[in-house]
Amino acid sequence: MHFRAVLFDWDGTLYNSIDASFRIYEELFKKYAGLELTCKYFRKTFIVDYHKYYAMHGIPENRWDEVDNHWLKRFREMEKEIHLFPGVKEMLAELYGRGIKIGLVSNGTGGRIKNEMKKNNLAGYFIAVITDDEMREFKPNPVGLNKALKIMGVMNSDALYVGDMYEDVQAGKNAGTSTAAVTWGAHSLERLLPAKPDYIIKNIRELSEII
């Protein structure tokens, strides 16, 4: 199938930030919940709605802003060691050259993501960038995908959403797009399969082949 547009998630899909995120959550959960978080447990249990994830582990709502600010502070400190996944820039350039419309939909912090896109000279590839600045609803709510595709002028059925988490696949299905799940991000293949994505992507070069 050929698509007129492709929407991407950011963290864990294009941006190799999952290891850093885990290390920060490991610190936060030890400080705010007295819990020892393991990487295996994190990949098995982490959800897009990170506030709900806090609540699931006993962090009260009145401390969420403090935890969020701590996360962002630590992430900024780690920025120099976080990079795009290999092949991302080349893949985006190829899609752009073929006339495929490209957008981004993430529940991540808008200022951070837009700075990371600018730092990596990617902003010019994206017609629409939807982050927490434009949507308060967490995926699998499809509102972000719907907003992006409206800006791009593409019917949902003509688009593909690419993400690394179970909720990304659900969001695509809820929006009526096709869906692709990448296996190098936050969720393992075993966690992604029950969402029934249209495509499982194990190598970034495969994306060019299906779009």
C-alpha positions as CSV (number, residue, x, y, z in Angstrom):
1,M,0.0,0.0,0.0
2,H,1.2,3.5,-0.8
3,F,0.4,6.3,1.6
4,R,0.1,10.1,1.0
5,A,1.2,10.9,4.5
6,V,3.1,9.4,7.4
7,L,2.9,10.5,11.0
8,F,5.6,9.6,13.5
9,D,5.9,9.4,17.2
10,W,9.1,10.9,18.6
11,D,10.7,9.3,21.6
12,G,11.6,5.7,21.0
13,T,10.6,5.9,17.4
14,L,12.8,8.5,15.8
15,Y,14.7,9.7,18.9
16,N,16.8,7.3,20.9
17,S,15.8,8.5,24.3
18,I,14.4,5.4,25.9
19,D,17.6,4.4,27.9
20,A,17.9,7.9,29.2
21,S,14.2,8.0,30.1
22,F,14.5,4.7,32.0
23,R,17.4,6.0,34.0
24,I,15.5,9.1,35.0
25,Y,12.4,7.1,35.9
26,E,14.6,4.8,37.9
27,E,15.8,7.9,39.9
28,L,12.4,9.4,40.3
29,F,10.7,6.2,41.5
30,K,13.4,5.6,44.0
31,K,13.1,9.2,45.3
32,Y,9.3,9.7,45.2
33,A,7.9,6.2,45.6
34,G,10.7,4.3,47.3
35,L,10.7,1.7,44.5
36,E,13.5,0.0,42.6
37,L,12.6,0.1,39.0
38,T,14.2,-2.4,36.6
39,C,14.5,-2.0,32.8
40,K,12.6,-5.2,32.2
41,Y,9.7,-4.1,34.4
42,F,9.7,-0.6,32.8
43,R,9.4,-2.0,29.3
44,K,6.7,-4.4,30.4
45,T,4.6,-1.8,32.3
46,F,5.3,1.7,31.0
47,I,2.3,3.6,29.5
48,V,2.0,6.7,27.4
49,D,0.0,8.5,30.2
50,Y,2.9,8.9,32.5
51,H,0.8,10.7,35.1
52,K,-1.3,7.6,35.4
53,Y,2.0,5.6,35.6
54,Y,3.0,7.8,38.6
55,A,-0.4,7.1,40.2
56,M,-0.1,3.4,39.6
57,H,3.1,3.4,41.7
58,G,1.9,5.6,44.6
59,I,3.1,9.0,43.6
60,P,0.4,11.5,44.6
61,E,-1.1,14.0,42.2
62,N,0.1,16.9,44.2
63,R,3.7,16.0,43.4
64,W,3.3,15.3,39.6
65,D,4.4,18.8,38.6
66,E,7.5,18.4,40.8
67,V,8.3,15.0,39.3
68,D,7.7,16.4,35.7
69,N,10.1,19.3,36.3
70,H,12.7,16.9,37.8
71,W,12.4,14.6,34.7
72,L,12.9,17.5,32.3
73,K,15.9,18.9,34.3
74,R,17.6,15.5,34.3
75,F,16.8,15.0,30.6
76,R,18.4,18.3,29.7
77,E,21.5,17.2,31.6
78,M,21.7,14.0,29.4
79,E,20.9,15.7,26.1
80,K,24.5,15.4,24.7
81,E,24.3,11.6,24.9
82,I,20.9,11.3,23.2
83,H,20.7,11.1,19.4
84,L,18.5,10.1,16.5
85,F,18.3,6.4,15.8
86,P,20.7,5.6,12.9
87,G,19.1,6.1,9.5
88,V,16.3,8.4,10.6
89,K,17.5,11.5,8.8
90,E,18.2,9.6,5.6
91,M,14.8,7.9,5.8
92,L,13.0,11.3,6.3
93,A,14.9,12.9,3.5
94,E,13.9,10.1,1.1
95,L,10.2,10.3,2.0
96,Y,10.3,14.1,1.7
97,G,12.0,13.7,-1.7
98,R,9.2,11.4,-2.8
99,G,6.6,13.9,-1.9
100,I,5.2,12.1,1.1
101,K,3.7,14.5,3.6
102,I,5.3,14.0,7.1
103,G,4.0,14.9,10.5
104,L,4.7,14.2,14.1
105,V,2.4,13.4,17.0
106,S,3.8,13.0,20.5
107,N,2.6,13.5,24.1
108,G,6.1,14.7,24.9
109,T,7.0,18.2,26.0
110,G,6.7,20.5,22.9
111,G,9.6,22.8,23.7
112,R,12.0,20.0,24.3
113,I,10.9,18.1,21.1
114,K,11.0,21.1,18.9
115,N,14.5,22.0,20.1
116,E,15.6,18.4,19.5
117,M,14.2,18.6,15.9
118,K,15.9,21.9,15.3
119,K,19.2,20.6,16.7
120,N,19.1,17.7,14.3
121,N,18.0,19.9,11.3
122,L,14.7,18.0,10.9
123,A,12.1,20.7,11.3
124,G,11.9,21.3,7.6
125,Y,10.7,17.8,6.9
126,F,7.5,18.1,9.0
127,I,4.3,19.8,7.9
128,A,2.6,19.3,11.3
129,V,4.1,18.9,14.7
130,I,1.6,18.1,17.5
131,T,2.9,17.8,21.1
132,D,1.6,18.4,24.6
133,D,1.3,22.1,23.6
134,E,-1.5,21.3,21.1
135,M,-3.2,18.3,22.9
136,R,-3.7,17.5,26.6
137,E,-5.3,14.1,25.8
138,F,-2.9,11.1,26.0
139,K,-2.8,8.5,23.3
140,P,-4.7,6.3,22.5
141,N,-7.0,9.3,22.1
142,P,-6.7,10.1,18.4
143,V,-7.2,13.9,18.8
144,G,-3.5,14.6,18.0
145,L,-3.5,12.5,14.9
146,N,-6.7,14.1,13.7
147,K,-5.3,17.6,14.2
148,A,-2.1,16.7,12.3
149,L,-3.9,15.2,9.3
150,K,-6.2,18.2,9.1
151,I,-3.3,20.5,9.0
152,M,-1.7,18.3,6.3
153,G,-4.8,18.1,4.2
154,V,-4.8,14.3,4.1
155,M,-7.6,11.9,4.7
156,N,-6.9,9.6,7.7
157,S,-7.3,6.5,5.6
158,D,-4.5,7.7,3.4
159,A,-2.0,7.9,6.3
160,L,0.2,5.7,8.3
161,Y,1.1,6.3,12.0
162,V,4.4,4.9,13.2
163,G,5.2,4.4,16.9
164,D,6.9,2.3,19.5
165,M,4.2,1.7,22.0
166,Y,0.9,-0.2,22.3
167,E,-1.0,3.0,22.7
168,D,0.5,4.4,19.5
169,V,-1.0,1.5,17.6
170,Q,-4.3,2.0,19.3
171,A,-4.3,5.8,18.6
172,G,-3.8,5.1,14.9
173,K,-6.6,2.6,14.8
174,N,-8.9,5.0,16.7
175,A,-8.0,7.7,14.1
176,G,-8.6,5.4,11.1
177,T,-5.0,5.4,9.9
178,S,-2.9,2.4,9.1
179,T,-0.4,1.5,11.8
180,A,3.2,0.5,12.1
181,A,5.0,-0.5,15.3
182,V,8.8,-0.3,15.6
183,T,10.5,-2.9,17.8
184,W,13.5,-0.7,19.0
185,G,11.6,1.5,21.4
186,A,9.9,1.4,24.8
187,H,7.7,-1.6,24.2
188,S,8.9,-5.1,23.4
189,L,7.6,-7.0,20.4
190,E,5.6,-9.2,22.8
191,R,3.8,-6.1,24.1
192,L,3.2,-4.7,20.7
193,L,1.7,-7.7,19.0
194,P,-1.6,-7.8,21.0
195,A,-2.3,-4.3,19.6
196,K,-2.4,-5.9,16.1
197,P,-0.5,-3.2,14.1
198,D,-0.7,-3.4,10.3
199,Y,3.1,-3.6,10.1
200,I,5.9,-4.7,12.5
201,I,9.1,-2.8,11.7
202,K,12.4,-4.3,12.9
203,N,14.7,-2.1,10.8
204,I,14.3,1.5,9.9
205,R,14.9,0.8,6.2
206,E,11.7,-1.3,6.1
207,L,9.7,2.0,6.5
208,S,10.6,3.2,3.1
209,E,9.5,-0.1,1.6
210,I,5.9,0.1,3.0
211,I,5.3,3.8,2.6
